[in-house]
């Protein structure tokens, strides 16, 4: 059956799209006409602008496009949505915001000590992977998936823990204790290891784990999170098999596999980014040393 039966609002989330557009406009106002109001502000490169726009586009794709609706129908789509939202959006967002704007946002009496605490590498790793794994415990998952308040709260909490997790790797704030060199590689490796048990549990389960994808009434209740009530009440829905030709267990296993594949792609990309950053800094250091070696000594 076509997803078109759920209507335009469920498919494209126009209100969420408006919010994303307003955030993008605000960003360009801050880095443009309003930049002079911020201390130590400098022009923002085209690369950073593209990274920020990419983060907003990825955020809309995961939470505002038909991917969000599909994530309530197919577990494999849900895991793809999670991977985009928590593994793709945060690094793009962190890299897309200039240092001077980060300083303006977090160098504040209450926010700075909290950021220092939650972006501590060990705490950040445990928080993100712990909350993400807890969310995918069947009892918790099925409860959260059928309550709009708890679902929104859990989504926001996991997103912030994802931001905390990525921050030690990618931030360039002066004076901010961050990971360097081989520690970054170890951090990424540890993150991948900690996320593996949750994915393995899903991949190797012998039976469907989640009622919101296997029981018709629980599935319809979960759909209410993204389909307007007036639209949903007029539909005769019997279960996810109306739209998903994959058996439930295979769809569930595919979700776990997709999560791991996207994770490996993202982490591999970040490792390459870190390596090229390190290589550039070493090259610049060598050039400075060479200039010092060949510079004429002052006449006594």
Secondary structure, 3 states (H helix, E strand, C coil): CCHHHHHHHHHHCHHHHHHHHHHHHHHHHHHCCCHHHCCCCCCCCHHHHHHHHHHHHHHHHHHCCHHHHHHCCCHHHHHHHHHHHHHHHHHHHHHHCCHHHHHHHHCCHHHHHHHHHHCCHHHHHHHHHHHHHHHCCHHHHHHHCCCHHHHHHHHHHHHHHHHHHHHHHHCCCCCCCCCCCHHHHHHHHHHHHHHHHHHHHHHCCCCCCCHHHHCHHHHHHHHCCCCCHHHHCCCCCCCHHHCCCCCHHHHHHHHHHHHHHHHHHHHHHHHHHHHHHHHHHHHHHHHHHHHHHHCCCCCC
